[in-house]
Amino acid sequence: MTEPAVSSAVSDRPAAENWTPELGLRLWVDLVDSCEQLLLLGLRREIGPDGDLAAAYRRWQAVQREEHDRAMDQFVENMNRRLENYGR
């Protein structure tokens, strides 16, 4: 079995324990930008070349907000239930 190829961008980076805060921030920004590009490419694939990318992004974002809100509601309910049980 052959080893997967490692891009030169990854292999040229120092080990995490040697990172400066500036390098960590630059890598984080690069990761966020890459994730955004993948999201936009995925949305473009769904809507086609003539679709409204901004509208597709707004729809995606609305779904993400709804899922986040549901997760936070569940978290608060669980926390309240545990606090009530703790006080008994």
N, C-alpha and C positions, 0 to 999 in steps of 0.2 A: 504494500500500500504506500502511495506517495504522500509526502507531506503537502498540506495545502500551501499555496503560494501566499507569501506575506508581502504586502505592498511596501515599497521603499519608504512611503510616508510613515508607516507604522514602525518598521525596523530601524529607522533613523532616530526615533524618539528615545530620549533617555528613560530609564526605569522610573516608575512613579515616585519612588522615594527620593529621587534626585530632582523632581520638578520644582521649579520656582512658582510662586503664585501667578506670575505673569504667564508662564507657559501653561499652567493649568487652566487659566481663564481663556487663553487663546484656543486651547484644545476643546474646551467646553463650547465656546462660540462656534467653532468649526463643526462640532457635533450637532448643535442646534440648527445651524444652517443646512447641514446635510439632511437632517430629519425633515426640515421644512421642504426641501427640494423633493424628497421621496414622497411626502404627502401630496405636494402639488402634482407630481407626475402621476400618482395613483388617481387623484381626482380627474386629471386631464384624460387618463385612460378610460375612466367611467363615463365622462360626459362627451368625449370625442373632441375632434379638433375645432369644431364650431360652437361648442358649448360655452356657457358663461362660467369661467373659472372662479370669479369673485363670488357669484351666487352659490356655486358648489361648495366653496370654502365656508361661506356663512352657514349653509345647511349642516356641514360637517361640524362646525364649531357649536352650533345650537345643540346637536346631538351630544357632543362631548360635555357641554354644560349641564344638560339634563341628567346624563349618567353620573356626573360628579355630584350634582345636587342630591340625587337619590342615594349615592354612597354616603354622603355626609349626613343625610337624614337618618340612615340606618346606623351610622356610627353614633350619632347623638342618642338615638333610641337605646342602643346597646349600652352606652355609657350610663344613661339614666337608670336603666334596669339594674345594672351592676351596682351603682351607687345606692339605690334603694335597698337591694339585697345586703349590701355591706353594712348599712345602718341598722339592720334587724338584729 
